[in-house]
Amino acid sequence: KLVLKKGSMGALQAPSKFGALATLLAIIAVTALLVVTFFVDIVEIQMDGLVGTFKDVTDQPRIERYSLWKVADLLGNRGSTYLQVVFVFFTVVLPCMHMLAFL
């Protein structure tokens, strides 16, 4: 038989100053890393076959690397500004707002 002392369960305690500071620094660090990953190349596309041969003949690189920033830039320049805004919102703004909501 389990006997609980009165007030031992369910009582909320304030976090320690060290715990609160560590949590704050962790949230800020993760948010900063989210922003940094926007500029890091995450996709590498290598063209082979007929397209690769065409790229060789026209002196273009067979391998192209893309970051989220490059994709957003290409969407704005060659595509639609609406798609660019939606892409940036869901890949950068929304995740950062999610992390900042923990503060």
ChimeraX commands (.cxc) that place a marker at each C-alpha (Angstrom):
marker #1 position 0.00,0.00,0.00 radius 0.5
marker #1 position 1.38,3.41,-1.08 radius 0.5
marker #1 position 0.99,6.23,1.39 radius 0.5
marker #1 position 1.71,9.80,0.27 radius 0.5
marker #1 position 2.55,12.53,2.67 radius 0.5
marker #1 position 0.26,15.48,2.54 radius 0.5
marker #1 position 1.54,18.10,0.10 radius 0.5
marker #1 position 4.25,15.88,-1.40 radius 0.5
marker #1 position 2.62,15.49,-4.82 radius 0.5
marker #1 position 1.23,18.18,-7.06 radius 0.5
marker #1 position 3.00,21.09,-5.41 radius 0.5
marker #1 position 4.66,23.29,-8.01 radius 0.5
marker #1 position 8.04,24.68,-7.17 radius 0.5
marker #1 position 9.65,27.65,-8.85 radius 0.5
marker #1 position 12.64,26.68,-11.00 radius 0.5
marker #1 position 16.03,27.54,-9.64 radius 0.5
marker #1 position 17.82,30.57,-11.08 radius 0.5
marker #1 position 20.41,28.28,-12.65 radius 0.5
marker #1 position 17.72,26.11,-14.24 radius 0.5
marker #1 position 15.85,29.12,-15.59 radius 0.5
marker #1 position 19.06,30.62,-17.01 radius 0.5
marker #1 position 20.10,27.30,-18.57 radius 0.5
marker #1 position 16.68,26.92,-20.18 radius 0.5
marker #1 position 16.78,30.48,-21.51 radius 0.5
marker #1 position 20.25,29.98,-22.99 radius 0.5
marker #1 position 19.23,26.66,-24.56 radius 0.5
marker #1 position 16.18,28.23,-26.21 radius 0.5
marker #1 position 18.25,31.14,-27.53 radius 0.5
marker #1 position 20.93,28.74,-28.83 radius 0.5
marker #1 position 18.40,26.54,-30.63 radius 0.5
marker #1 position 16.75,29.61,-32.19 radius 0.5
marker #1 position 20.15,30.85,-33.37 radius 0.5
marker #1 position 20.91,27.45,-34.87 radius 0.5
marker #1 position 17.58,27.51,-36.69 radius 0.5
marker #1 position 18.53,30.81,-38.29 radius 0.5
marker #1 position 22.03,29.57,-39.17 radius 0.5
marker #1 position 20.68,26.45,-40.87 radius 0.5
marker #1 position 18.77,28.69,-43.26 radius 0.5
marker #1 position 22.10,29.61,-44.88 radius 0.5
marker #1 position 23.84,26.20,-44.81 radius 0.5
marker #1 position 23.83,24.09,-47.99 radius 0.5
marker #1 position 21.57,21.14,-47.27 radius 0.5
marker #1 position 20.79,19.75,-50.72 radius 0.5
marker #1 position 23.22,18.61,-53.40 radius 0.5
marker #1 position 21.93,17.75,-56.85 radius 0.5
marker #1 position 24.20,15.97,-59.31 radius 0.5
marker #1 position 23.13,15.84,-62.93 radius 0.5
marker #1 position 24.13,12.73,-64.87 radius 0.5
marker #1 position 23.17,11.23,-68.20 radius 0.5
marker #1 position 22.15,13.49,-71.07 radius 0.5
marker #1 position 21.69,16.50,-68.80 radius 0.5
marker #1 position 25.14,15.97,-67.28 radius 0.5
marker #1 position 26.69,15.73,-70.74 radius 0.5
marker #1 position 24.92,18.92,-71.77 radius 0.5
marker #1 position 26.27,20.67,-68.68 radius 0.5
marker #1 position 29.78,19.44,-69.50 radius 0.5
marker #1 position 29.52,20.73,-73.09 radius 0.5
marker #1 position 28.26,24.14,-71.93 radius 0.5
marker #1 position 30.88,24.41,-69.16 radius 0.5
marker #1 position 28.34,24.32,-66.33 radius 0.5
marker #1 position 28.94,22.45,-63.09 radius 0.5
marker #1 position 27.23,19.07,-62.80 radius 0.5
marker #1 position 26.75,19.44,-59.06 radius 0.5
marker #1 position 24.58,22.20,-57.63 radius 0.5
marker #1 position 24.20,22.87,-53.92 radius 0.5
marker #1 position 21.21,24.59,-52.39 radius 0.5
marker #1 position 20.45,26.10,-49.03 radius 0.5
marker #1 position 17.04,27.22,-47.86 radius 0.5
marker #1 position 18.19,30.78,-48.57 radius 0.5
marker #1 position 19.04,29.91,-52.20 radius 0.5
marker #1 position 15.71,28.15,-52.68 radius 0.5
marker #1 position 13.87,31.17,-51.29 radius 0.5
marker #1 position 15.91,33.48,-53.53 radius 0.5
marker #1 position 15.19,31.37,-56.61 radius 0.5
marker #1 position 11.49,31.28,-55.76 radius 0.5
marker #1 position 11.44,35.07,-55.62 radius 0.5
marker #1 position 13.50,35.65,-58.75 radius 0.5
marker #1 position 12.19,32.92,-61.04 radius 0.5
marker #1 position 8.97,31.92,-59.39 radius 0.5
marker #1 position 6.36,33.60,-57.32 radius 0.5
marker #1 position 6.81,36.09,-54.51 radius 0.5
marker #1 position 3.81,34.49,-52.81 radius 0.5
marker #1 position 5.58,31.10,-52.79 radius 0.5
marker #1 position 8.74,32.75,-51.49 radius 0.5
marker #1 position 6.89,34.34,-48.57 radius 0.5
marker #1 position 5.09,31.10,-47.72 radius 0.5
marker #1 position 8.36,29.12,-47.94 radius 0.5
marker #1 position 10.25,31.52,-45.67 radius 0.5
marker #1 position 7.35,31.66,-43.22 radius 0.5
marker #1 position 7.15,27.88,-42.81 radius 0.5
marker #1 position 10.91,27.18,-42.84 radius 0.5
marker #1 position 12.24,30.07,-40.74 radius 0.5
marker #1 position 9.63,32.31,-39.13 radius 0.5
marker #1 position 7.27,29.66,-37.78 radius 0.5
marker #1 position 10.01,27.43,-36.24 radius 0.5
marker #1 position 11.64,30.49,-34.62 radius 0.5
marker #1 position 8.30,31.67,-33.27 radius 0.5
marker #1 position 7.74,28.18,-31.92 radius 0.5
marker #1 position 11.04,28.28,-30.04 radius 0.5
marker #1 position 10.46,31.81,-28.77 radius 0.5
marker #1 position 7.04,30.77,-27.49 radius 0.5
marker #1 position 8.86,28.73,-24.83 radius 0.5
marker #1 position 10.22,31.92,-23.28 radius 0.5
marker link #1:1,2 radius 0.2
marker link #1:2,3 radius 0.2
marker link #1:3,4 radius 0.2
marker link #1:4,5 radius 0.2
marker link #1:5,6 radius 0.2
marker link #1:6,7 radius 0.2
marker link #1:7,8 radius 0.2
marker link #1:8,9 radius 0.2
marker link #1:9,10 radius 0.2
marker link #1:10,11 radius 0.2
marker link #1:11,12 radius 0.2
marker link #1:12,13 radius 0.2
marker link #1:13,14 radius 0.2
marker link #1:14,15 radius 0.2
marker link #1:15,16 radius 0.2
marker link #1:16,17 radius 0.2
marker link #1:17,18 radius 0.2
marker link #1:18,19 radius 0.2
marker link #1:19,20 radius 0.2
marker link #1:20,21 radius 0.2
marker link #1:21,22 radius 0.2
marker link #1:22,23 radius 0.2
marker link #1:23,24 radius 0.2
marker link #1:24,25 radius 0.2
marker link #1:25,26 radius 0.2
marker link #1:26,27 radius 0.2
marker link #1:27,28 radius 0.2
marker link #1:28,29 radius 0.2
marker link #1:29,30 radius 0.2
marker link #1:30,31 radius 0.2
marker link #1:31,32 radius 0.2
marker link #1:32,33 radius 0.2
marker link #1:33,34 radius 0.2
marker link #1:34,35 radius 0.2
marker link #1:35,36 radius 0.2
marker link #1:36,37 radius 0.2
marker link #1:37,38 radius 0.2
marker link #1:38,39 radius 0.2
marker link #1:39,40 radius 0.2
marker link #1:40,41 radius 0.2
marker link #1:41,42 radius 0.2
marker link #1:42,43 radius 0.2
marker link #1:43,44 radius 0.2
marker link #1:44,45 radius 0.2
marker link #1:45,46 radius 0.2
marker link #1:46,47 radius 0.2
marker link #1:47,48 radius 0.2
marker link #1:48,49 radius 0.2
marker link #1:49,50 radius 0.2
marker link #1:50,51 radius 0.2
marker link #1:51,52 radius 0.2
marker link #1:52,53 radius 0.2
marker link #1:53,54 radius 0.2
marker link #1:54,55 radius 0.2
marker link #1:55,56 radius 0.2
marker link #1:56,57 radius 0.2
marker link #1:57,58 radius 0.2
marker link #1:58,59 radius 0.2
marker link #1:59,60 radius 0.2
marker link #1:60,61 radius 0.2
marker link #1:61,62 radius 0.2
marker link #1:62,63 radius 0.2
marker link #1:63,64 radius 0.2
marker link #1:64,65 radius 0.2
marker link #1:65,66 radius 0.2
marker link #1:66,67 radius 0.2
marker link #1:67,68 radius 0.2
marker link #1:68,69 radius 0.2
marker link #1:69,70 radius 0.2
marker link #1:70,71 radius 0.2
marker link #1:71,72 radius 0.2
marker link #1:72,73 radius 0.2
marker link #1:73,74 radius 0.2
marker link #1:74,75 radius 0.2
marker link #1:75,76 radius 0.2
marker link #1:76,77 radius 0.2
marker link #1:77,78 radius 0.2
marker link #1:78,79 radius 0.2
marker link #1:79,80 radius 0.2
marker link #1:80,81 radius 0.2
marker link #1:81,82 radius 0.2
marker link #1:82,83 radius 0.2
marker link #1:83,84 radius 0.2
marker link #1:84,85 radius 0.2
marker link #1:85,86 radius 0.2
marker link #1:86,87 radius 0.2
marker link #1:87,88 radius 0.2
marker link #1:88,89 radius 0.2
marker link #1:89,90 radius 0.2
marker link #1:90,91 radius 0.2
marker link #1:91,92 radius 0.2
marker link #1:92,93 radius 0.2
marker link #1:93,94 radius 0.2
marker link #1:94,95 radius 0.2
marker link #1:95,96 radius 0.2
marker link #1:96,97 radius 0.2
marker link #1:97,98 radius 0.2
marker link #1:98,99 radius 0.2
marker link #1:99,100 radius 0.2
marker link #1:100,101 radius 0.2
marker link #1:101,102 radius 0.2
marker link #1:102,103 radius 0.2
view
